[in-house]
Amino acid sequence: MNITFSRILKTRKNATFPFFTAILLLIFSLGAHASISNSISVLKESKWSLENISVRARFAERTFLGNDAPENFNAFDFSANFKLPYTLYKADDWELGTNLMASVGMLKGFENSALLASAIPEFILRSNTGLFTANAGFGLAAFSRHKFGVQDFGGPVQFAITFGATWELSKHIRMGYRFQHYSDGRTYGRDTIGADLHMIELYYQFR
């Protein structure tokens, strides 16, 4: 999907896109504001820890970023989320931290299937009770194939943009929503198109 930074920030007529963009900007601006006010500090310096694992599947394919995809896609994957050593900001009721989301799975479109893997650093906003989390990140993904029918992602390496939110159902089980965008950002040319995936996730939380 041909996108530029200015097109990502451009307001679409669809009312859901400004809401999605506003949440992304809110999470990132929290970190920026804390830095300016000297509130950002390294509060935790523990080793990386596996926070949870999840399985997720695509349930919708509504386009938020860039051009509409000419093909329909299904996706299914597994992810592991690692809590990174640094918490950027901490308050009485919530904290802004960092995670690394690594995933491996399958993307299917027009009778073609591809293995895909991604690694995405994230900012994560979590309540201190653990009831709710929201996260947003930008990273890279690798596809085993990049052509699906008439749609060409351009090449095997893609940019990945994500946003997600989770809710605690029990001590170890969480339910979540994830938006996942893959595109080449015009790295391979101007005629490539990516895809936006809306996914539901089921997590097992380690304590």
C-alpha positions as CSV (number, residue, x, y, z in Angstrom):
1,M,0.0,0.0,0.0
2,N,1.5,3.3,-1.0
3,I,1.6,5.5,2.1
4,T,3.7,8.4,3.2
5,F,3.9,10.0,6.7
6,S,1.7,12.9,5.6
7,R,-0.9,10.5,4.3
8,I,-1.0,8.5,7.5
9,L,-1.8,11.7,9.4
10,K,-4.3,12.9,6.8
11,T,-7.9,12.9,8.1
12,R,-10.1,10.6,6.2
13,K,-13.8,11.1,5.7
14,N,-14.5,7.9,7.7
15,A,-15.2,9.0,11.2
16,T,-13.3,6.1,12.7
17,F,-9.9,7.2,11.3
18,P,-9.6,10.4,13.3
19,F,-10.5,8.4,16.4
20,F,-7.8,5.9,15.7
21,T,-5.2,8.6,14.9
22,A,-6.1,10.5,18.1
23,I,-5.5,7.5,20.3
24,L,-2.1,6.9,18.6
25,L,-1.1,10.5,19.1
26,L,-2.3,10.5,22.7
27,I,-0.2,7.5,23.6
28,F,2.9,8.9,21.9
29,S,2.4,12.5,23.2
30,L,2.2,11.2,26.8
31,G,5.8,10.1,26.5
32,A,6.9,13.3,24.8
33,H,5.2,15.5,27.4
34,A,6.8,13.5,30.2
35,S,10.2,14.0,28.6
36,I,9.9,17.7,28.3
37,S,8.8,18.0,31.9
38,N,11.7,15.8,33.0
39,S,9.2,13.2,34.2
40,I,10.5,10.4,32.0
41,S,12.9,8.3,34.0
42,V,14.0,4.8,34.0
43,L,12.0,3.4,36.8
44,K,12.6,-0.3,36.1
45,E,15.8,-1.9,35.0
46,S,14.8,-5.6,35.2
47,K,15.5,-8.1,32.5
48,W,13.1,-8.6,29.6
49,S,10.2,-10.7,30.7
50,L,7.6,-12.7,28.8
51,E,4.3,-10.9,29.7
52,N,1.8,-12.9,27.7
53,I,1.2,-15.0,24.6
54,S,-1.8,-14.7,22.3
55,V,-3.6,-16.2,19.4
56,R,-5.5,-13.9,17.0
57,A,-7.5,-14.0,13.9
58,R,-8.8,-11.5,11.4
59,F,-12.5,-10.6,11.6
60,A,-12.7,-7.5,9.4
61,E,-10.7,-5.7,6.7
62,R,-11.9,-2.1,6.7
63,T,-9.2,0.2,5.3
64,F,-7.9,3.0,7.5
65,L,-4.5,3.7,5.9
66,G,-3.8,4.2,2.2
67,N,-5.7,2.8,-0.7
68,D,-8.3,0.0,-0.5
69,A,-6.8,-3.4,-1.0
70,P,-8.1,-5.1,-4.2
71,E,-8.0,-8.5,-2.6
72,N,-9.6,-9.8,0.6
73,F,-7.3,-11.4,3.2
74,N,-7.6,-13.7,6.1
75,A,-5.0,-13.8,8.8
76,F,-4.2,-16.1,11.7
77,D,-1.1,-15.9,14.0
78,F,0.5,-16.3,17.4
79,S,2.3,-13.6,19.3
80,A,4.5,-13.3,22.3
81,N,4.7,-10.0,24.2
82,F,7.8,-9.1,26.1
83,K,7.8,-6.4,28.8
84,L,10.9,-4.3,28.2
85,P,13.0,-3.1,31.1
86,Y,11.9,0.6,31.0
87,T,8.8,2.3,32.3
88,L,8.6,5.8,30.9
89,Y,6.1,7.3,33.3
90,K,4.3,6.1,36.3
91,A,1.3,7.6,38.1
92,D,-0.9,6.4,40.9
93,D,-3.4,4.7,38.6
94,W,-1.6,4.0,35.4
95,E,1.8,3.7,33.8
96,L,3.4,4.2,30.3
97,G,5.8,1.4,29.5
98,T,7.5,-0.4,26.6
99,N,6.8,-3.8,25.1
100,L,8.1,-5.9,22.2
101,M,5.5,-7.8,20.3
102,A,6.8,-10.7,18.2
103,S,4.4,-12.7,16.0
104,V,4.4,-15.5,13.4
105,G,1.4,-16.6,11.4
106,M,-0.3,-16.9,8.0
107,L,-1.8,-14.5,5.6
108,K,-4.2,-15.8,2.9
109,G,-5.6,-14.0,-0.1
110,F,-6.8,-15.0,-3.5
111,E,-6.1,-18.7,-2.9
112,N,-2.5,-17.9,-2.0
113,S,-1.0,-18.2,1.4
114,A,2.1,-16.7,2.9
115,L,4.0,-17.2,6.2
116,L,4.6,-13.9,8.0
117,A,6.6,-12.8,11.0
118,S,6.9,-9.5,12.7
119,A,8.7,-7.7,15.4
120,I,7.2,-4.4,16.7
121,P,8.4,-2.3,19.6
122,E,5.4,-0.7,21.4
123,F,4.4,1.9,23.9
124,I,1.9,0.4,26.3
125,L,-0.5,2.2,28.6
126,R,-1.7,0.0,31.4
127,S,-3.8,0.5,34.5
128,N,-2.1,-0.5,37.7
129,T,-4.9,-2.9,38.4
130,G,-4.1,-4.7,35.2
131,L,-7.8,-4.5,34.1
132,F,-7.1,-2.5,30.9
133,T,-4.1,-1.9,28.5
134,A,-3.7,0.0,25.3
135,N,-0.7,-0.1,23.0
136,A,0.7,1.3,19.7
137,G,3.8,0.5,17.8
138,F,5.8,0.6,14.6
139,G,8.1,-2.2,13.3
140,L,8.9,-4.6,10.5
141,A,7.3,-7.7,9.0
142,A,8.6,-10.4,6.7
143,F,6.4,-12.2,4.1
144,S,7.3,-15.5,2.4
145,R,5.4,-14.2,-0.7
146,H,4.2,-10.7,-1.6
147,K,1.8,-11.3,-4.6
148,F,-1.8,-12.3,-4.0
149,G,-3.9,-12.3,-7.2
150,V,-3.8,-8.8,-8.6
151,Q,-2.4,-7.3,-5.4
152,D,1.3,-6.9,-4.9
153,F,2.8,-5.8,-1.6
154,G,6.0,-5.1,-3.5
155,G,8.5,-7.3,-1.6
156,P,9.2,-9.6,1.3
157,V,9.9,-6.9,3.9
158,Q,7.1,-4.7,5.0
159,F,6.5,-1.9,7.5
160,A,4.0,-2.8,10.3
161,I,1.9,-0.3,12.2
162,T,-0.3,-1.6,15.0
163,F,-2.8,-0.5,17.7
164,G,-4.4,-2.7,20.3
165,A,-6.4,-2.8,23.5
166,T,-7.0,-5.6,26.0
167,W,-9.4,-6.3,28.9
168,E,-8.8,-8.8,31.7
169,L,-11.4,-11.6,31.9
170,S,-9.7,-13.5,34.7
171,K,-6.4,-13.8,36.4
172,H,-4.6,-15.3,33.4
173,I,-7.0,-14.7,30.5
174,R,-7.4,-11.5,28.5
175,M,-9.5,-10.5,25.4
176,G,-8.3,-7.9,23.0
177,Y,-8.7,-6.1,19.7
178,R,-5.8,-5.4,17.3
179,F,-5.5,-3.3,14.2
180,Q,-2.6,-4.4,12.0
181,H,-1.4,-2.5,8.9
182,Y,1.2,-3.9,6.5
183,S,2.7,-1.9,3.6
184,D,6.0,-1.1,2.0
185,G,5.8,2.7,2.4
186,R,6.6,3.0,-1.4
187,T,10.0,1.3,-0.8
188,Y,9.4,-1.0,-3.8
189,G,7.6,1.5,-6.0
190,R,4.4,3.5,-6.4
191,D,2.2,0.7,-7.6
192,T,2.2,-1.5,-4.5
193,I,-0.7,-1.9,-2.1
194,G,-0.8,-3.1,1.5
195,A,-3.6,-4.3,3.8
196,D,-5.4,-3.3,7.0
197,L,-6.5,-6.1,9.3
198,H,-8.8,-6.0,12.3
199,M,-8.2,-8.9,14.6
200,I,-9.6,-10.3,17.8
201,E,-7.1,-11.7,20.3
202,L,-7.1,-14.2,23.2
203,Y,-4.3,-13.9,25.6
204,Y,-2.7,-16.0,28.3
205,Q,-1.2,-13.7,30.9
206,F,1.8,-14.7,33.0
207,R,1.9,-13.5,36.6
